[in-house]
Amino acid sequence: MQRVRVSSHQTPVHKLGDSQMSLSPKFRLAAMESSMQSPALEFELSVKGEPLIPGLPDDIALQCLLRVAMDNHGACRAVSKRWYLLFGSKEQFFTRRKEFGFHDPWLFVFAYHKCTGKIEWKVLDLIRSSWHTIPAMPCKEKVCPQGFRCVSFPDEGTLFVCGGIMSDVDCPLNLVVKFEVIKNRWTVMKKMTTPRSFFASGVINGLIYVAGGNSTDLFELNSVEVLDPKKGTWRNVSNMKTNMASYDAAVLDGKLLVTEGWFWPFYVVPRGQIYDPHADNWENMPAGLREGWTGSSVVIYGHLFVVTEHERTKVKVYDAQCDSWDTVEGPPLPEQICKPFCVNCWECKIYVVGRNLHVAVGHIMRVYSVDDSDKKCRFAVQWQTVDAPGSPFDLTPSSAQVLFA
């Protein structure tokens, strides 16, 4: 197994076949295959008159082939040399998709095996409902998957994984890695200043904020830092008003909302804080907001929604004017979505990934009152389900991110 050194430099993680690596004889076949990925060979084959699809111009043929689901790429590689060039590398495939202006949503699920703790990334094509995998994330072997935090830049097709904790020695990590869909590889980024796990995270104006969390011996932190992904640099900002770990967080109206959530036996009311990056200031969260935050959150139509872990797994929405929560009309979460689950959204859809990677898609709709005097925003939800990957997977989701490519 290849070992990856985590350094403070923004260094690409090499894969077999990269020019920077020397190959032993048993990898010569892989090197020969990688030579077939050359753009020069693609040009030579096209000049010789070998069509992608007989009877169709290449540009039309490419428009068709770039829509093929990822789980069919293995069979497609055996059709011809030009098909092998297109489908033999995910990097080549997604590069051509970008050239042709494709911009489809993909759901990246950070999951782990409950017994072994082994981490896997599974990707759901939200257009074709097919699954595929990406290269293994570079991190230490014995880690607690729930301690990481993931954020993404959907339109750029990139996601970041930060922090984490060693499962055998209770030691938090300051690891930061980035995955780019178009390159189909991970890059090790500059480390966080403070190692932390179970912390709050969010993206505001193109910057990644991390706040609070646990340090060694479960000591809660109040420090906050922000990453500029383009410069690859971290800097500190104002500390939280109290030390706390995070159960959930959301970005609403340009502010970072952080809650520690309810804990059994529910005797202590959870704390919550709100960060305003323009004022570089923290303030306490309103009582109704933090007391009613009983699940995983998303922001749709400029409103904060929560898929509750209690209350028959309904969806509810926060009313800032009344500092209260309203139940969203419609059925509860489908029964096949078992806890623990993770939640994300895009536009008016909520994506909920349950145990064994069953997925529910909730369509959020505005409900307009016939009474003109009723100005309150009301919402309804309709659910549909997506099957888990074909073969059985004993996987528990930890995070889900929507990326476009």
Contacts in CASP RR format, 6 or more apart in sequence:
PFRMAT RR
TARGET T0000
AUTHOR 0000-0000-0000
METHOD contacts of the structure
MODEL  1
MQRVRVSSHQTPVHKLGDSQMSLSPKFRLAAMESSMQSPALEFELSVKGE
PLIPGLPDDIALQCLLRVAMDNHGACRAVSKRWYLLFGSKEQFFTRRKEF
GFHDPWLFVFAYHKCTGKIEWKVLDLIRSSWHTIPAMPCKEKVCPQGFRC
VSFPDEGTLFVCGGIMSDVDCPLNLVVKFEVIKNRWTVMKKMTTPRSFFA
SGVINGLIYVAGGNSTDLFELNSVEVLDPKKGTWRNVSNMKTNMASYDAA
VLDGKLLVTEGWFWPFYVVPRGQIYDPHADNWENMPAGLREGWTGSSVVI
YGHLFVVTEHERTKVKVYDAQCDSWDTVEGPPLPEQICKPFCVNCWECKI
YVVGRNLHVAVGHIMRVYSVDDSDKKCRFAVQWQTVDAPGSPFDLTPSSA
QVLFA
2 14 0 8 1.000
2 16 0 8 1.000
4 13 0 8 1.000
4 138 0 8 1.000
4 188 0 8 1.000
6 138 0 8 1.000
6 175 0 8 1.000
6 188 0 8 1.000
6 191 0 8 1.000
7 188 0 8 1.000
8 190 0 8 1.000
8 191 0 8 1.000
9 188 0 8 1.000
9 190 0 8 1.000
10 187 0 8 1.000
10 188 0 8 1.000
10 189 0 8 1.000
10 190 0 8 1.000
10 232 0 8 1.000
11 187 0 8 1.000
11 188 0 8 1.000
12 185 0 8 1.000
12 187 0 8 1.000
13 135 0 8 1.000
13 138 0 8 1.000
13 185 0 8 1.000
13 186 0 8 1.000
13 187 0 8 1.000
13 188 0 8 1.000
14 20 0 8 1.000
14 21 0 8 1.000
15 135 0 8 1.000
15 185 0 8 1.000
16 23 0 8 1.000
16 27 0 8 1.000
16 30 0 8 1.000
17 23 0 8 1.000
17 27 0 8 1.000
17 30 0 8 1.000
17 31 0 8 1.000
17 34 0 8 1.000
23 30 0 8 1.000
23 31 0 8 1.000
35 41 0 8 1.000
36 81 0 8 1.000
36 84 0 8 1.000
36 85 0 8 1.000
37 85 0 8 1.000
37 88 0 8 1.000
37 89 0 8 1.000
37 92 0 8 1.000
41 81 0 8 1.000
41 85 0 8 1.000
42 82 0 8 1.000
42 85 0 8 1.000
45 81 0 8 1.000
45 82 0 8 1.000
45 85 0 8 1.000
46 58 0 8 1.000
46 82 0 8 1.000
50 80 0 8 1.000
50 81 0 8 1.000
50 82 0 8 1.000
51 58 0 8 1.000
51 61 0 8 1.000
52 58 0 8 1.000
52 61 0 8 1.000
52 62 0 8 1.000
52 65 0 8 1.000
52 80 0 8 1.000
52 82 0 8 1.000
52 83 0 8 1.000
52 86 0 8 1.000
53 60 0 8 1.000
53 61 0 8 1.000
53 64 0 8 1.000
53 65 0 8 1.000
56 64 0 8 1.000
62 86 0 8 1.000
62 96 0 8 1.000
62 100 0 8 1.000
63 100 0 8 1.000
65 76 0 8 1.000
65 83 0 8 1.000
65 86 0 8 1.000
65 87 0 8 1.000
66 93 0 8 1.000
66 96 0 8 1.000
66 97 0 8 1.000
66 100 0 8 1.000
66 102 0 8 1.000
68 76 0 8 1.000
68 87 0 8 1.000
69 125 0 8 1.000
69 128 0 8 1.000
69 130 0 8 1.000
70 90 0 8 1.000
70 123 0 8 1.000
70 125 0 8 1.000
70 130 0 8 1.000
70 131 0 8 1.000
70 132 0 8 1.000
71 130 0 8 1.000
71 131 0 8 1.000
71 132 0 8 1.000
72 130 0 8 1.000
73 87 0 8 1.000
73 88 0 8 1.000
73 93 0 8 1.000
74 87 0 8 1.000
74 88 0 8 1.000
76 83 0 8 1.000
76 86 0 8 1.000
76 87 0 8 1.000
77 83 0 8 1.000
77 84 0 8 1.000
77 87 0 8 1.000
77 88 0 8 1.000
78 84 0 8 1.000
85 92 0 8 1.000
86 92 0 8 1.000
86 93 0 8 1.000
86 96 0 8 1.000
87 93 0 8 1.000
89 184 0 8 1.000
90 134 0 8 1.000
90 184 0 8 1.000
91 182 0 8 1.000
91 183 0 8 1.000
91 184 0 8 1.000
91 185 0 8 1.000
94 181 0 8 1.000
94 182 0 8 1.000
94 184 0 8 1.000
94 405 0 8 1.000
95 182 0 8 1.000
97 405 0 8 1.000
98 182 0 8 1.000
98 405 0 8 1.000
102 405 0 8 1.000
103 155 0 8 1.000
103 404 0 8 1.000
103 405 0 8 1.000
104 125 0 8 1.000
104 126 0 8 1.000
104 127 0 8 1.000
104 404 0 8 1.000
104 405 0 8 1.000
105 126 0 8 1.000
105 127 0 8 1.000
105 154 0 8 1.000
105 346 0 8 1.000
105 402 0 8 1.000
105 403 0 8 1.000
105 404 0 8 1.000
106 123 0 8 1.000
106 124 0 8 1.000
106 125 0 8 1.000
106 126 0 8 1.000
106 181 0 8 1.000
106 402 0 8 1.000
106 403 0 8 1.000
106 404 0 8 1.000
106 405 0 8 1.000
107 123 0 8 1.000
107 124 0 8 1.000
107 126 0 8 1.000
107 344 0 8 1.000
107 351 0 8 1.000
107 353 0 8 1.000
107 359 0 8 1.000
107 400 0 8 1.000
107 401 0 8 1.000
107 402 0 8 1.000
108 121 0 8 1.000
108 122 0 8 1.000
108 123 0 8 1.000
108 134 0 8 1.000
108 152 0 8 1.000
108 159 0 8 1.000
108 179 0 8 1.000
108 400 0 8 1.000
108 401 0 8 1.000
108 402 0 8 1.000
108 403 0 8 1.000
109 121 0 8 1.000
109 122 0 8 1.000
109 123 0 8 1.000
109 124 0 8 1.000
109 342 0 8 1.000
109 353 0 8 1.000
109 357 0 8 1.000
109 397 0 8 1.000
109 399 0 8 1.000
109 400 0 8 1.000
110 119 0 8 1.000
110 121 0 8 1.000
110 145 0 8 1.000
110 148 0 8 1.000
110 150 0 8 1.000
110 161 0 8 1.000
110 342 0 8 1.000
110 397 0 8 1.000
110 398 0 8 1.000
110 399 0 8 1.000
110 400 0 8 1.000
110 401 0 8 1.000
111 119 0 8 1.000
111 120 0 8 1.000
111 121 0 8 1.000
111 122 0 8 1.000
111 145 0 8 1.000
111 353 0 8 1.000
111 357 0 8 1.000
111 393 0 8 1.000
111 395 0 8 1.000
111 396 0 8 1.000
111 397 0 8 1.000
111 398 0 8 1.000
112 118 0 8 1.000
112 119 0 8 1.000
112 120 0 8 1.000
112 145 0 8 1.000
112 395 0 8 1.000
112 396 0 8 1.000
112 398 0 8 1.000
113 120 0 8 1.000
113 394 0 8 1.000
113 395 0 8 1.000
113 396 0 8 1.000
114 394 0 8 1.000
114 395 0 8 1.000
114 396 0 8 1.000
115 394 0 8 1.000
117 143 0 8 1.000
117 145 0 8 1.000
117 167 0 8 1.000
119 136 0 8 1.000
119 137 0 8 1.000
119 139 0 8 1.000
119 143 0 8 1.000
119 145 0 8 1.000
120 133 0 8 1.000
120 136 0 8 1.000
120 395 0 8 1.000
121 133 0 8 1.000
121 134 0 8 1.000
121 136 0 8 1.000
121 137 0 8 1.000
121 179 0 8 1.000
122 131 0 8 1.000
122 132 0 8 1.000
122 133 0 8 1.000
122 357 0 8 1.000
122 389 0 8 1.000
122 393 0 8 1.000
122 395 0 8 1.000
123 131 0 8 1.000
123 132 0 8 1.000
123 133 0 8 1.000
123 134 0 8 1.000
124 130 0 8 1.000
124 131 0 8 1.000
124 359 0 8 1.000
124 386 0 8 1.000
125 131 0 8 1.000
125 132 0 8 1.000
126 351 0 8 1.000
126 402 0 8 1.000
129 386 0 8 1.000
129 387 0 8 1.000
131 357 0 8 1.000
131 389 0 8 1.000
131 390 0 8 1.000
134 179 0 8 1.000
134 184 0 8 1.000
135 184 0 8 1.000
135 185 0 8 1.000
135 186 0 8 1.000
137 161 0 8 1.000
137 177 0 8 1.000
137 179 0 8 1.000
137 186 0 8 1.000
138 177 0 8 1.000
138 186 0 8 1.000
138 188 0 8 1.000
139 161 0 8 1.000
139 173 0 8 1.000
139 175 0 8 1.000
139 177 0 8 1.000
140 166 0 8 1.000
140 173 0 8 1.000
142 166 0 8 1.000
142 167 0 8 1.000
142 168 0 8 1.000
143 164 0 8 1.000
143 165 0 8 1.000
143 166 0 8 1.000
143 167 0 8 1.000
143 173 0 8 1.000
144 164 0 8 1.000
144 165 0 8 1.000
144 166 0 8 1.000
144 167 0 8 1.000
144 197 0 8 1.000
145 396 0 8 1.000
145 398 0 8 1.000
146 198 0 8 1.000
146 398 0 8 1.000
147 163 0 8 1.000
147 164 0 8 1.000
147 165 0 8 1.000
147 197 0 8 1.000
147 198 0 8 1.000
148 161 0 8 1.000
148 162 0 8 1.000
148 163 0 8 1.000
148 164 0 8 1.000
148 197 0 8 1.000
148 398 0 8 1.000
148 399 0 8 1.000
149 161 0 8 1.000
149 162 0 8 1.000
149 163 0 8 1.000
149 164 0 8 1.000
149 199 0 8 1.000
149 200 0 8 1.000
149 201 0 8 1.000
149 210 0 8 1.000
149 399 0 8 1.000
150 159 0 8 1.000
150 160 0 8 1.000
150 161 0 8 1.000
150 162 0 8 1.000
150 201 0 8 1.000
150 399 0 8 1.000
150 401 0 8 1.000
151 159 0 8 1.000
151 160 0 8 1.000
151 162 0 8 1.000
151 201 0 8 1.000
151 202 0 8 1.000
151 203 0 8 1.000
151 208 0 8 1.000
151 401 0 8 1.000
152 158 0 8 1.000
152 159 0 8 1.000
152 160 0 8 1.000
152 203 0 8 1.000
152 401 0 8 1.000
152 402 0 8 1.000
152 403 0 8 1.000
153 159 0 8 1.000
153 203 0 8 1.000
153 206 0 8 1.000
153 229 0 8 1.000
154 346 0 8 1.000
154 401 0 8 1.000
154 402 0 8 1.000
154 403 0 8 1.000
154 404 0 8 1.000
155 404 0 8 1.000
157 180 0 8 1.000
157 181 0 8 1.000
157 182 0 8 1.000
157 403 0 8 1.000
157 404 0 8 1.000
157 405 0 8 1.000
158 178 0 8 1.000
158 179 0 8 1.000
158 180 0 8 1.000
158 181 0 8 1.000
158 229 0 8 1.000
158 403 0 8 1.000
159 178 0 8 1.000
159 179 0 8 1.000
159 401 0 8 1.000
159 403 0 8 1.000
160 176 0 8 1.000
160 177 0 8 1.000
160 178 0 8 1.000
160 179 0 8 1.000
160 189 0 8 1.000
160 208 0 8 1.000
160 227 0 8 1.000
160 229 0 8 1.000
161 175 0 8 1.000
161 176 0 8 1.000
161 177 0 8 1.000
161 178 0 8 1.000
161 179 0 8 1.000
162 175 0 8 1.000
162 176 0 8 1.000
162 192 0 8 1.000
162 201 0 8 1.000
162 208 0 8 1.000
162 210 0 8 1.000
163 172 0 8 1.000
163 173 0 8 1.000
163 174 0 8 1.000
163 175 0 8 1.000
163 176 0 8 1.000
163 192 0 8 1.000
163 195 0 8 1.000
163 196 0 8 1.000
163 197 0 8 1.000
163 199 0 8 1.000
163 210 0 8 1.000
164 172 0 8 1.000
164 173 0 8 1.000
164 175 0 8 1.000
164 196 0 8 1.000
164 197 0 8 1.000
165 171 0 8 1.000
165 172 0 8 1.000
165 173 0 8 1.000
165 197 0 8 1.000
165 198 0 8 1.000
165 214 0 8 1.000
166 172 0 8 1.000
166 173 0 8 1.000
170 216 0 8 1.000
170 217 0 8 1.000
170 218 0 8 1.000
171 195 0 8 1.000
171 216 0 8 1.000
172 195 0 8 1.000
172 196 0 8 1.000
172 197 0 8 1.000
172 214 0 8 1.000
172 215 0 8 1.000
172 216 0 8 1.000
173 195 0 8 1.000
173 197 0 8 1.000
174 191 0 8 1.000
174 192 0 8 1.000
174 193 0 8 1.000
174 194 0 8 1.000
174 195 0 8 1.000
174 196 0 8 1.000
175 188 0 8 1.000
175 191 0 8 1.000
175 192 0 8 1.000
176 188 0 8 1.000
176 189 0 8 1.000
176 190 0 8 1.000
176 191 0 8 1.000
176 192 0 8 1.000
176 227 0 8 1.000
177 186 0 8 1.000
177 187 0 8 1.000
177 188 0 8 1.000
177 189 0 8 1.000
178 186 0 8 1.000
178 187 0 8 1.000
178 189 0 8 1.000
178 229 0 8 1.000
179 185 0 8 1.000
179 186 0 8 1.000
179 187 0 8 1.000
180 187 0 8 1.000
181 403 0 8 1.000
181 405 0 8 1.000
182 405 0 8 1.000
189 227 0 8 1.000
189 232 0 8 1.000
190 227 0 8 1.000
190 232 0 8 1.000
190 233 0 8 1.000
190 234 0 8 1.000
191 234 0 8 1.000
192 210 0 8 1.000
192 225 0 8 1.000
192 227 0 8 1.000
192 234 0 8 1.000
193 223 0 8 1.000
193 225 0 8 1.000
193 234 0 8 1.000
193 236 0 8 1.000
194 215 0 8 1.000
194 221 0 8 1.000
194 223 0 8 1.000
194 225 0 8 1.000
195 215 0 8 1.000
196 210 0 8 1.000
196 212 0 8 1.000
196 213 0 8 1.000
196 214 0 8 1.000
196 215 0 8 1.000
196 221 0 8 1.000
196 223 0 8 1.000
197 213 0 8 1.000
197 214 0 8 1.000
198 213 0 8 1.000
198 214 0 8 1.000
198 245 0 8 1.000
198 246 0 8 1.000
199 210 0 8 1.000
199 211 0 8 1.000
199 212 0 8 1.000
199 213 0 8 1.000
199 214 0 8 1.000
199 221 0 8 1.000
199 245 0 8 1.000
199 246 0 8 1.000
200 209 0 8 1.000
200 210 0 8 1.000
200 211 0 8 1.000
200 212 0 8 1.000
200 213 0 8 1.000
200 246 0 8 1.000
200 249 0 8 1.000
200 256 0 8 1.000
200 258 0 8 1.000
201 208 0 8 1.000
201 209 0 8 1.000
201 210 0 8 1.000
201 211 0 8 1.000
201 249 0 8 1.000
202 208 0 8 1.000
202 209 0 8 1.000
202 210 0 8 1.000
202 249 0 8 1.000
202 251 0 8 1.000
202 256 0 8 1.000
203 209 0 8 1.000
203 251 0 8 1.000
204 251 0 8 1.000
204 254 0 8 1.000
204 255 0 8 1.000
204 256 0 8 1.000
204 277 0 8 1.000
205 254 0 8 1.000
205 277 0 8 1.000
206 229 0 8 1.000
207 226 0 8 1.000
207 227 0 8 1.000
207 228 0 8 1.000
207 229 0 8 1.000
207 277 0 8 1.000
208 226 0 8 1.000
208 227 0 8 1.000
208 229 0 8 1.000
209 224 0 8 1.000
209 225 0 8 1.000
209 226 0 8 1.000
209 237 0 8 1.000
209 256 0 8 1.000
209 275 0 8 1.000
209 277 0 8 1.000
210 224 0 8 1.000
210 225 0 8 1.000
210 226 0 8 1.000
210 227 0 8 1.000
211 223 0 8 1.000
211 224 0 8 1.000
211 240 0 8 1.000
211 246 0 8 1.000
211 249 0 8 1.000
211 256 0 8 1.000
211 258 0 8 1.000
211 275 0 8 1.000
212 220 0 8 1.000
212 221 0 8 1.000
212 222 0 8 1.000
212 223 0 8 1.000
212 224 0 8 1.000
212 240 0 8 1.000
212 243 0 8 1.000
212 244 0 8 1.000
212 245 0 8 1.000
212 246 0 8 1.000
212 258 0 8 1.000
213 220 0 8 1.000
213 221 0 8 1.000
213 244 0 8 1.000
213 245 0 8 1.000
213 246 0 8 1.000
214 220 0 8 1.000
214 221 0 8 1.000
214 245 0 8 1.000
215 221 0 8 1.000
219 243 0 8 1.000
220 243 0 8 1.000
220 244 0 8 1.000
220 245 0 8 1.000
221 243 0 8 1.000
221 245 0 8 1.000
222 239 0 8 1.000
222 240 0 8 1.000
222 241 0 8 1.000
222 242 0 8 1.000
222 243 0 8 1.000
222 244 0 8 1.000
223 236 0 8 1.000
223 239 0 8 1.000
223 240 0 8 1.000
224 236 0 8 1.000
224 237 0 8 1.000
224 238 0 8 1.000
224 239 0 8 1.000
224 240 0 8 1.000
224 275 0 8 1.000
225 234 0 8 1.000
225 235 0 8 1.000
225 236 0 8 1.000
225 237 0 8 1.000
226 234 0 8 1.000
226 235 0 8 1.000
226 236 0 8 1.000
226 237 0 8 1.000
226 277 0 8 1.000
227 233 0 8 1.000
227 234 0 8 1.000
228 235 0 8 1.000
237 277 0 8 1.000
237 280 0 8 1.000
238 275 0 8 1.000
238 280 0 8 1.000
238 281 0 8 1.000
238 282 0 8 1.000
239 282 0 8 1.000
240 258 0 8 1.000
240 273 0 8 1.000
240 275 0 8 1.000
240 282 0 8 1.000
241 273 0 8 1.000
241 282 0 8 1.000
241 283 0 8 1.000
241 284 0 8 1.000
242 271 0 8 1.000
242 273 0 8 1.000
244 258 0 8 1.000
244 260 0 8 1.000
244 271 0 8 1.000
244 272 0 8 1.000
244 273 0 8 1.000
245 260 0 8 1.000
246 258 0 8 1.000
246 259 0 8 1.000
246 260 0 8 1.000
247 259 0 8 1.000
247 260 0 8 1.000
247 261 0 8 1.000
247 262 0 8 1.000
247 270 0 8 1.000
248 259 0 8 1.000
248 261 0 8 1.000
248 293 0 8 1.000
248 295 0 8 1.000
248 296 0 8 1.000
248 297 0 8 1.000
249 256 0 8 1.000
249 257 0 8 1.000
249 258 0 8 1.000
249 259 0 8 1.000
249 297 0 8 1.000
250 256 0 8 1.000
250 257 0 8 1.000
250 297 0 8 1.000
250 298 0 8 1.000
250 299 0 8 1.000
250 304 0 8 1.000
251 257 0 8 1.000
251 299 0 8 1.000
252 299 0 8 1.000
252 302 0 8 1.000
252 304 0 8 1.000
253 302 0 8 1.000
254 276 0 8 1.000
254 277 0 8 1.000
255 274 0 8 1.000
255 275 0 8 1.000
255 276 0 8 1.000
255 277 0 8 1.000
256 274 0 8 1.000
256 275 0 8 1.000
256 277 0 8 1.000
257 272 0 8 1.000
257 274 0 8 1.000
257 285 0 8 1.000
257 289 0 8 1.000
257 297 0 8 1.000
257 304 0 8 1.000
258 272 0 8 1.000
258 273 0 8 1.000
258 274 0 8 1.000
258 275 0 8 1.000
258 285 0 8 1.000
259 270 0 8 1.000
259 271 0 8 1.000
259 272 0 8 1.000
259 285 0 8 1.000
259 290 0 8 1.000
259 293 0 8 1.000
260 270 0 8 1.000
260 271 0 8 1.000
260 272 0 8 1.000
261 270 0 8 1.000
261 290 0 8 1.000
261 293 0 8 1.000
261 294 0 8 1.000
262 270 0 8 1.000
262 294 0 8 1.000
263 270 0 8 1.000
269 287 0 8 1.000
269 290 0 8 1.000
269 291 0 8 1.000
270 290 0 8 1.000
270 291 0 8 1.000
270 293 0 8 1.000
271 285 0 8 1.000
271 290 0 8 1.000
272 284 0 8 1.000
272 285 0 8 1.000
272 290 0 8 1.000
273 282 0 8 1.000
273 283 0 8 1.000
273 284 0 8 1.000
273 285 0 8 1.000
274 282 0 8 1.000
274 283 0 8 1.000
274 284 0 8 1.000
274 285 0 8 1.000
275 281 0 8 1.000
275 282 0 8 1.000
276 282 0 8 1.000
276 283 0 8 1.000
286 323 0 8 1.000
287 323 0 8 1.000
288 323 0 8 1.000
288 324 0 8 1.000
288 325 0 8 1.000
289 304 0 8 1.000
289 318 0 8 1.000
289 320 0 8 1.000
289 323 0 8 1.000
292 306 0 8 1.000
292 316 0 8 1.000
292 325 0 8 1.000
293 306 0 8 1.000
294 306 0 8 1.000
294 308 0 8 1.000
294 309 0 8 1.000
294 310 0 8 1.000
294 311 0 8 1.000
295 306 0 8 1.000
295 307 0 8 1.000
295 308 0 8 1.000
295 309 0 8 1.000
295 310 0 8 1.000
296 306 0 8 1.000
296 307 0 8 1.000
296 309 0 8 1.000
296 341 0 8 1.000
296 342 0 8 1.000
296 343 0 8 1.000
297 304 0 8 1.000
297 305 0 8 1.000
297 306 0 8 1.000
297 307 0 8 1.000
297 343 0 8 1.000
298 304 0 8 1.000
298 305 0 8 1.000
298 307 0 8 1.000
298 343 0 8 1.000
298 344 0 8 1.000
298 345 0 8 1.000
298 350 0 8 1.000
299 305 0 8 1.000
299 345 0 8 1.000
300 345 0 8 1.000
300 347 0 8 1.000
300 348 0 8 1.000
300 350 0 8 1.000
300 364 0 8 1.000
301 348 0 8 1.000
301 364 0 8 1.000
301 366 0 8 1.000
301 377 0 8 1.000
301 379 0 8 1.000
303 317 0 8 1.000
303 318 0 8 1.000
303 377 0 8 1.000
303 379 0 8 1.000
304 317 0 8 1.000
304 318 0 8 1.000
305 315 0 8 1.000
305 316 0 8 1.000
305 317 0 8 1.000
305 318 0 8 1.000
305 328 0 8 1.000
305 345 0 8 1.000
305 350 0 8 1.000
305 364 0 8 1.000
305 379 0 8 1.000
306 315 0 8 1.000
306 316 0 8 1.000
306 317 0 8 1.000
306 318 0 8 1.000
306 325 0 8 1.000
307 313 0 8 1.000
307 315 0 8 1.000
307 333 0 8 1.000
307 341 0 8 1.000
307 343 0 8 1.000
307 350 0 8 1.000
307 352 0 8 1.000
308 314 0 8 1.000
308 315 0 8 1.000
308 316 0 8 1.000
309 339 0 8 1.000
312 332 0 8 1.000
313 332 0 8 1.000
313 333 0 8 1.000
313 337 0 8 1.000
314 327 0 8 1.000
314 328 0 8 1.000
314 332 0 8 1.000
314 333 0 8 1.000
315 327 0 8 1.000
315 328 0 8 1.000
315 333 0 8 1.000
315 350 0 8 1.000
315 364 0 8 1.000
315 381 0 8 1.000
316 325 0 8 1.000
316 326 0 8 1.000
316 327 0 8 1.000
316 328 0 8 1.000
317 325 0 8 1.000
317 326 0 8 1.000
317 328 0 8 1.000
317 377 0 8 1.000
317 379 0 8 1.000
318 324 0 8 1.000
318 325 0 8 1.000
319 325 0 8 1.000
319 326 0 8 1.000
319 376 0 8 1.000
319 377 0 8 1.000
326 376 0 8 1.000
326 378 0 8 1.000
328 364 0 8 1.000
328 379 0 8 1.000
328 380 0 8 1.000
328 381 0 8 1.000
329 367 0 8 1.000
329 378 0 8 1.000
329 379 0 8 1.000
329 380 0 8 1.000
329 381 0 8 1.000
330 380 0 8 1.000
330 381 0 8 1.000
330 382 0 8 1.000
331 381 0 8 1.000
331 382 0 8 1.000
331 383 0 8 1.000
333 341 0 8 1.000
333 352 0 8 1.000
333 360 0 8 1.000
333 383 0 8 1.000
334 360 0 8 1.000
334 383 0 8 1.000
334 385 0 8 1.000
336 358 0 8 1.000
336 360 0 8 1.000
336 385 0 8 1.000
337 352 0 8 1.000
337 353 0 8 1.000
337 354 0 8 1.000
337 358 0 8 1.000
337 359 0 8 1.000
337 360 0 8 1.000
337 385 0 8 1.000
338 354 0 8 1.000
338 355 0 8 1.000
338 356 0 8 1.000
338 358 0 8 1.000
339 354 0 8 1.000
339 355 0 8 1.000
340 354 0 8 1.000
340 355 0 8 1.000
340 396 0 8 1.000
340 397 0 8 1.000
341 352 0 8 1.000
341 353 0 8 1.000
341 354 0 8 1.000
341 355 0 8 1.000
341 397 0 8 1.000
342 352 0 8 1.000
342 353 0 8 1.000
342 354 0 8 1.000
342 397 0 8 1.000
342 398 0 8 1.000
342 399 0 8 1.000
342 400 0 8 1.000
343 350 0 8 1.000
343 351 0 8 1.000
343 352 0 8 1.000
343 353 0 8 1.000
343 400 0 8 1.000
344 350 0 8 1.000
344 351 0 8 1.000
344 400 0 8 1.000
344 401 0 8 1.000
344 402 0 8 1.000
345 351 0 8 1.000
345 402 0 8 1.000
346 402 0 8 1.000
348 363 0 8 1.000
348 364 0 8 1.000
348 365 0 8 1.000
349 361 0 8 1.000
349 362 0 8 1.000
349 363 0 8 1.000
349 364 0 8 1.000
350 361 0 8 1.000
350 362 0 8 1.000
350 364 0 8 1.000
350 381 0 8 1.000
351 359 0 8 1.000
351 360 0 8 1.000
351 361 0 8 1.000
351 362 0 8 1.000
351 400 0 8 1.000
351 402 0 8 1.000
352 359 0 8 1.000
352 360 0 8 1.000
352 361 0 8 1.000
352 362 0 8 1.000
353 359 0 8 1.000
353 397 0 8 1.000
353 400 0 8 1.000
354 360 0 8 1.000
354 397 0 8 1.000
355 395 0 8 1.000
355 396 0 8 1.000
355 397 0 8 1.000
356 388 0 8 1.000
356 392 0 8 1.000
356 393 0 8 1.000
356 394 0 8 1.000
356 395 0 8 1.000
357 388 0 8 1.000
357 389 0 8 1.000
357 393 0 8 1.000
357 395 0 8 1.000
357 397 0 8 1.000
358 385 0 8 1.000
358 386 0 8 1.000
358 387 0 8 1.000
358 388 0 8 1.000
359 385 0 8 1.000
359 386 0 8 1.000
359 388 0 8 1.000
360 383 0 8 1.000
360 384 0 8 1.000
360 385 0 8 1.000
360 386 0 8 1.000
361 383 0 8 1.000
361 384 0 8 1.000
361 385 0 8 1.000
361 386 0 8 1.000
362 381 0 8 1.000
362 382 0 8 1.000
362 383 0 8 1.000
362 384 0 8 1.000
363 381 0 8 1.000
363 382 0 8 1.000
363 383 0 8 1.000
363 384 0 8 1.000
364 379 0 8 1.000
364 380 0 8 1.000
364 381 0 8 1.000
365 379 0 8 1.000
365 380 0 8 1.000
365 381 0 8 1.000
365 382 0 8 1.000
366 377 0 8 1.000
366 378 0 8 1.000
366 379 0 8 1.000
367 378 0 8 1.000
367 379 0 8 1.000
367 380 0 8 1.000
368 378 0 8 1.000
369 376 0 8 1.000
369 378 0 8 1.000
END
